[in-house]
């Protein structure tokens, strides 16, 4: 009878294995950054050529309808609009990667300075909503999972599904009617923030937009956390933990929640990406001076440099959120964290 002995790794072998795992992980992160850059490059092509299809002529918009064809042609040459579209795209992209987004057609101001304050306002709104949405969704999802199929679970789930079925502007209009006009006038109906001022210096202007965005995003993420925790609680190893007499509270927090984090992380990235699009509607409803309001105004005036810049910023945000979600998923998944990636 031949006995087999499992190989024992020495300290040096363990160190080399750990270095290989770290190297594999770093290479994977670099590859994800590269793929994200390629995606953003492809999106920039779509953005640029899609805006060229808008029924407007920037030169005619600047000079007005009474301008002569000669003046319009001269301005088109000055703006480089007489060049082939490929040359125009390269000029726009090469300047955009350096932070130069051109000049606004409507205001004749550099797009970067025009959008600086509005970008800060939108980012502040996004940070507040994310800081509230993530812990609220986790707490609500876990609470519903441990009380699944009970009256509270069924009742809250019905409310969450109802909120998910409502469009953003409907929820925004309801919040506006209840908290600002008809029922109780606790908050201003228009979230006006003076130029150059921080949104956090005017907290009342943030309440209604944040509440509306929370009501549109929290239901989806909470239900995702609930489903993920229930799946873990019904697994075999949790059943074995219960048979060993481990308290239910410890099972939920030490075993179920860590294993349910991966869907929660991916769902958070999805909701943050959704918020970038949602601010366009919500900022319009509450007259909030952010990128969404600037995009609405730019579309009305056919201000192509502003449209291109804001759309590219939103696309970059989506790519960044998904990249961060993938990286966090690696670090919260023991198998991926310890064995490396391919």
C-alpha positions in Angstrom: 0.0 0.0 0.0 1.5 3.3 -1.1 0.8 6.3 1.0 0.6 9.7 -0.7 1.8 12.8 1.2 0.3 16.2 0.4 3.0 18.6 -0.6 3.8 21.2 2.0 4.6 24.7 0.8 7.6 26.3 2.3 7.7 30.0 3.3 9.5 30.9 0.1 7.0 29.1 -2.0 4.1 30.7 -0.2 5.7 34.1 -0.8 6.2 33.4 -4.5 2.6 32.2 -4.8 1.3 35.4 -3.1 3.4 37.5 -5.4 2.0 35.7 -8.5 -1.5 36.3 -7.2 -0.8 40.0 -6.7 0.8 40.3 -10.1 -2.1 38.5 -11.7 -4.5 40.8 -10.0 -2.6 43.9 -11.0 -2.4 42.8 -14.6 -6.2 42.1 -14.6 -6.9 45.6 -13.2 -4.7 47.2 -15.9 -6.5 45.1 -18.5 -9.9 46.3 -17.2 -8.7 49.9 -17.3 -7.5 49.4 -20.9 -10.8 47.9 -21.9 -12.7 50.7 -20.2 -10.6 53.2 -22.2 -11.5 51.4 -25.4 -15.2 51.4 -24.5 -15.0 55.2 -23.8 -13.2 55.7 -27.1 -16.0 53.9 -28.9 -18.6 55.9 -27.1 -16.9 59.1 -28.0 -17.2 58.2 -31.7 -20.9 57.5 -31.3 -21.4 60.8 -29.3 -19.6 62.9 -31.9 -21.2 61.5 -35.0 -24.6 61.4 -33.4 -24.5 65.1 -32.5 -23.6 65.8 -36.1 -27.1 64.5 -37.0 -28.8 67.2 -35.0 -30.8 69.5 -37.3 -28.7 72.6 -36.7 -25.8 74.5 -38.0 -23.5 75.9 -35.3 -22.4 78.8 -37.5 -26.0 79.7 -38.3 -26.9 79.4 -34.6 -24.1 81.8 -33.6 -24.8 84.5 -36.3 -28.6 84.2 -36.3 -31.1 83.7 -39.0 -30.4 87.0 -40.7 -26.8 86.3 -41.4 -25.7 86.2 -45.0 -24.5 82.9 -46.5 -21.0 84.5 -47.0 -20.7 85.3 -43.3 -22.0 81.8 -42.3 -19.4 80.2 -44.7 -16.6 82.3 -43.3 -17.5 81.4 -39.7 -17.7 77.7 -40.6 -14.2 77.9 -41.9 -13.1 79.7 -38.7 -14.7 77.0 -36.6 -13.3 74.2 -38.7 -16.7 73.0 -39.7 -15.6 72.8 -43.3 -13.1 70.1 -42.5 -14.0 66.4 -42.9 -15.8 64.8 -40.0 -12.8 62.6 -39.2 -10.6 65.7 -38.8 -13.2 67.4 -36.7 -13.5 64.3 -34.5 -9.8 64.1 -34.0 -9.5 67.8 -33.1 -12.4 67.5 -30.6 -11.0 64.3 -29.0 -7.4 65.4 -28.8 -8.5 68.6 -27.0 -11.0 66.8 -24.8 -8.4 64.4 -23.3 -6.5 67.6 -22.3 -9.5 69.1 -20.6 -10.4 71.5 -23.4 -14.0 70.9 -24.4 -14.2 73.8 -26.8 -16.4 76.9 -26.6 -20.2 77.0 -26.0 -22.2 78.2 -29.0 -25.0 79.7 -26.9 -22.9 81.6 -24.3 -19.6 81.9 -26.1 -17.8 80.8 -23.0 -15.3 77.9 -22.6 -17.3 74.7 -21.9 -15.0 73.7 -19.1 -15.6 76.9 -17.0 -19.3 76.8 -17.9 -19.7 73.3 -16.6 -17.3 73.5 -13.6 -19.9 74.6 -11.0 -22.6 72.4 -12.4 -20.4 69.4 -12.3 -19.7 70.1 -8.6 -23.5 70.4 -7.9 -24.3 67.1 -9.7 -21.4 65.3 -8.0 -22.6 66.6 -4.6 -26.1 65.3 -5.3 -24.7 62.0 -6.4 -22.5 61.6 -3.3 -25.3 62.4 -0.9 -27.7 59.9 -2.6 -25.0 57.2 -2.7 -24.1 57.7 0.9 -27.8 57.2 1.9 -28.8 54.6 -0.7 -26.1 52.0 0.0 -26.5 51.5 3.8 -30.3 51.9 3.5 -30.6 49.3 0.8 -28.3 46.9 2.7 -30.2 47.3 6.0 -33.6 47.0 4.3 -32.6 44.0 2.1 -31.2 42.1 5.1 -34.2 42.9 7.3 -36.6 41.7 4.6 -34.5 38.6 3.9 -34.6 37.4 7.6 -38.3 38.0 7.6 -39.1 36.6 4.2 -42.7 35.6 3.4 -44.0 37.3 6.5 -46.5 40.1 6.4 -43.9 42.8 6.8 -41.8 41.3 3.9 -44.8 41.0 1.6 -46.1 44.5 2.4 -42.7 46.3 2.0 -42.0 44.3 -1.2 -45.3 45.5 -2.6 -44.4 49.1 -2.0 -40.9 48.6 -3.4 -42.3 47.1 -6.6 -44.7 49.9 -6.9 -42.0 52.5 -6.6 -39.9 50.6 -9.2 -42.8 50.8 -11.7 -43.2 54.6 -11.4 -41.1 56.8 -13.7 -38.7 59.3 -12.2 -40.7 62.4 -13.1 -43.8 61.0 -11.5 -42.1 60.3 -8.2 -40.5 63.8 -8.4 -43.8 65.5 -9.1 -45.4 63.6 -6.2 -42.6 64.6 -3.8 -42.9 68.2 -5.0 -46.7 68.3 -4.5 -46.5 66.7 -1.0 -43.5 68.4 0.5 -43.4 71.7 -1.3 -46.8 73.0 -2.5 -50.1 71.4 -1.7 -49.8 69.4 1.5 -46.9 70.8 3.5 -44.6 73.6 2.3 -41.5 72.4 4.1 -38.9 72.7 1.3 -38.5 75.1 -1.7 -40.0 73.8 -4.9 -37.0 75.1 -6.9 -33.5 73.9 -5.8 -31.7 77.2 -6.6 -28.0 77.4 -5.7 -26.1 80.6 -6.4 -23.2 80.3 -8.8 -19.9 79.5 -7.1 -21.7 78.4 -3.9 -21.5 74.9 -2.4 -24.7 72.8 -2.5 -24.0 71.8 1.1 -24.3 75.5 2.1 -28.0 75.2 1.0 -29.1 71.8 2.4 -32.8 72.6 1.8 -32.1 72.6 -1.9 -30.8 69.1 -1.8 -33.6 67.4 0.1 -36.3 67.0 -2.6 -33.9 65.9 -5.4 -32.1 63.5 -3.0 -35.4 62.1 -1.7 -36.7 61.5 -5.3 -33.5 59.8 -6.4 -33.5 57.6 -3.2 -37.1 56.5 -3.9 -36.2 55.6 -7.5 -32.9 53.6 -6.7 -33.3 52.1 -3.2 -36.1 49.7 -4.1 -34.1 48.0 -6.8 -30.9 47.6 -4.7 -32.8 46.6 -1.6 -34.6 43.8 -3.5 -31.3 42.6 -5.0 -29.7 42.5 -1.5 -32.8 40.6 -0.2 -32.7 38.0 -3.0 -28.9 37.5 -2.5 -29.2 37.1 1.3 -32.1 34.7 1.0 -30.1 32.6 -1.5 -27.1 32.4 0.9 -29.4 31.7 3.9 -30.8 28.7 2.0 -27.4 27.2 1.2 -26.0 24.0 2.6 -23.2 25.5 4.7 -25.6 27.9 6.4 -27.8 24.9 7.2 -24.8 23.1 8.7 -24.0 26.2 10.7 -27.5 26.2 12.2 -27.1 22.5 13.1 -23.9 23.3 15.0 -25.9 25.8 17.1 -24.5 29.0 15.7 -26.8 31.9 16.6 -28.9 33.2 13.7 -27.6 36.8 14.2 -24.0 35.6 13.7 -25.0 33.5 10.7 -26.5 36.6 9.0 -23.7 39.0 9.7 -20.7 36.7 9.6 -21.7 34.2 6.8 -24.7 35.4 4.8 -23.8 39.1 4.4 -20.2 38.7 3.2 -21.3 36.2 0.6 -24.1 38.4 -0.6 -21.9 41.4 -1.1 -21.0 40.6 -4.7 -24.5 41.1 -6.2 -24.9 44.2 -3.9 -21.6 45.7 -5.3 -22.7 45.1 -8.9 -26.2 46.5 -8.2 -24.7 49.6 -6.6 -22.6 50.2 -9.8 -25.8 49.8 -11.8 -27.7 52.2 -9.7 -24.9 54.8 -9.7 -24.9 54.6 -13.5 -28.6 55.0 -13.5 -28.3 58.0 -11.3 -26.2 59.7 -13.9 -29.1 59.5 -16.3 -31.7 60.1 -13.7 -30.2 63.5 -12.7 -31.2 64.8 -16.2 -34.9 64.4 -15.4 -34.7 65.2 -11.7 -32.6 68.4 -12.1 -35.1 69.6 -14.6 -38.1 68.9 -12.3 -36.5 70.7 -9.4 -34.6 73.4 -11.4 -31.4 72.1 -9.8 -28.3 73.7 -11.4 -26.4 70.6 -12.4 -25.1 68.9 -15.5 -28.6 67.5 -16.2 -30.1 71.0 -16.4 -27.2 72.1 -18.6 -27.8 69.2 -20.9 -31.4 70.1 -21.3 -30.6 73.7 -22.1 -27.9 72.6 -24.5 -30.3 70.4 -26.4 -32.8 73.3 -26.6 -30.1 75.6 -28.1 -28.4 72.9 -30.2 -25.2 73.7 -28.3 -23.2 70.7 -29.7 -19.9 71.3 -27.7 -21.8 71.3 -24.4 -23.9 68.3 -25.4 -20.8 66.3 -26.4 -18.9 67.2 -23.3 -21.7 66.4 -20.8 -22.5 63.1 -22.6 -18.8 62.1 -22.6 -18.6 62.9 -18.8 -21.7 60.8 -18.1 -20.2 57.9 -20.2 -16.9 58.2 -18.3 -18.8 58.0 -15.0 -20.5 54.8 -16.1 -17.3 53.2 -17.2 -15.6 54.2 -13.9 -18.5 52.9 -11.7 -18.4 49.5 -13.5 -14.6 49.4 -13.2 -14.7 50.1 -9.4 -17.4 47.5 -9.0 -15.3 44.8 -10.7 -12.3 45.7 -8.6 -14.3 45.7 -5.4 -15.8 42.3 -6.4 -12.4 40.8 -6.7 -11.4 42.0 -3.2 -14.6 40.8 -1.5 -14.6 37.4 -3.2 -12.1 35.1 -1.4 -11.6 32.8 -4.3 -10.7 35.6 -6.7 -8.6 37.4 -4.0 -6.5 34.4 -3.1 -6.2 32.5 -6.4 -5.6 35.3 -8.8 -7.4 36.1 -12.1 -7.0 34.9 -15.6 
